[in-house]
Amino acid sequence: MKLYSTNNPDNIVSLKEAVINAFPIDKGLYMPQQIPIFSKEELLDMWSYSFPELSQSVAKKLIGNLIPQAELEKIIKRAINFPAPVVTFNDQLSTLELFHGPTMAFKDFGARFMAELMSYFLRGETAKTTILVATSGDTGGAVASGFHNTEGIDVVILYPSGKVSPLQEKQLTTWGSNIKAVEVKGVFDDCQRLVKQAFLDNELNDNYSFSSANSINIARLIPQSFYYFEAYKQLRDKFDDIVFSVPSGNFGNLTAGLIAKKMGLPISKFLAATNMNNTVPLYLSTGNYQPKPSLATISNAMDVGSPSNFSRIQSLYSSTWNMLKKDIKGSFYTDDQTVSGLKELKDLYNYIADPHGAIGYLASKEYLKKTDCHCVFLETAHPAKFQEVVEPVLEDKINIPTKLLSFMEKEKHAYLIENSFEDFKSLLLDIHSHS
Ligand SMILES: *Cc1c(COP(=O)(O)O)cnc(C)c1O
């Protein structure tokens, strides 16, 4: 498997390089040079596989023999160690629950696989690698969980003080061991700036071997294609025409679905469902791509005005709007509509969704008015993660799973710093001198 940069097809790297140094110098994103296709016979065999076995087939097809079979099997076993069940409501509608991982959001899939792959590629290196990651909430928790107790890798997570929910904060600050949390008196953009500056600082680079666990890492995309196969497996006997509705922000999830389709998974259509950060749906209807500043909504993990994976989608379709439009249908919803989606799911199906899943539901419903198919909306987080939104809407208490409760009971440990690079740098040097 070789990868190229979306900004320069001649910039070609190995998977190891793409995983360890996620950013090409030309500021593009890495994409596989070739996406291999399963034959009909191969696919037929795969439908009897367990989720980990299915994941392994997909990974092997994509990655090839780069990683020995037994090693790949270990990586998958550890990363994909929780299910992705489909819940069917009626002949037209299902949901794919992607929140059964340790931090109860679909980002666990990407983060866990990336952690396993990095630790495989870095095995045998004498220097310890330190991963710097800035988070506005959920990503940091999934990354922390993925890398917790991974040998040879330390993780430093920066998060904006007072800007993450109490549960999110606990999911960032209670790990101990190789995971360190830095609470920055600033906003998310400040955290990102501090990380970027650290990568460029000579003195820090003399002491540390840095890497990034950014959301654009190709290692996070690969495992997200696995669960489209898994969902199809669960539904193929019952329904003919299966369509996925993907609540989207940075469009990693949707890109992974398109990769699964390219590999031969027979999906006729993807619905790109967003909140009012509707850059991509507008592009799909007008052909005009205009990134804009992000708006705050109640589905805040999708508050992205300039989705980073858009260039990957473009490259999959050779930037041809007409072809892209055939496979992806866009739609977007306000907070009021999201609230009514949450209520409707509860009233009609007795199902409690989270605000992001509710947007996937709304897009499914709209599409089903005109088309006869089976729509599967992705439920990207457990509703308890968005308790403060969901409970007042449904006028009901949500059961908080023990997995989440156990985080709340743990004690927070974070280094509190000013919004200043000097402070961050001296903290890192101090940590280093004590390690
Ligand atoms: C990150 C996230 C999304 C958006 O996924 P993208 O791959 O960025 O489009 C949707 N829902 C939840 C709960 C998320 O955490």
The ligand as a Gaussian input file, in Angstrom:
#p B3LYP/6-31G(d) Opt

LIG

0 1
 C      -16.739000      13.475000      15.156000
 C      -18.183000      13.215000      15.268000
 C      -19.040000      13.301000      14.148000
 C      -18.566000      13.755000      12.788000
 O      -17.777000      12.797000      12.140000
 P      -16.860000      13.230000      10.909000
 O      -16.099000      12.010000      10.542000
 O      -15.963000      14.338000      11.413000
 O      -17.760000      13.691000       9.829000
 C      -20.374000      12.980000      14.322000
 N      -20.860000      12.616000      15.525000
 C      -20.071000      12.529000      16.613000
 C      -20.682000      12.134000      17.911000
 C      -18.715000      12.812000      16.536000
 O      -17.938000      12.731000      17.634000

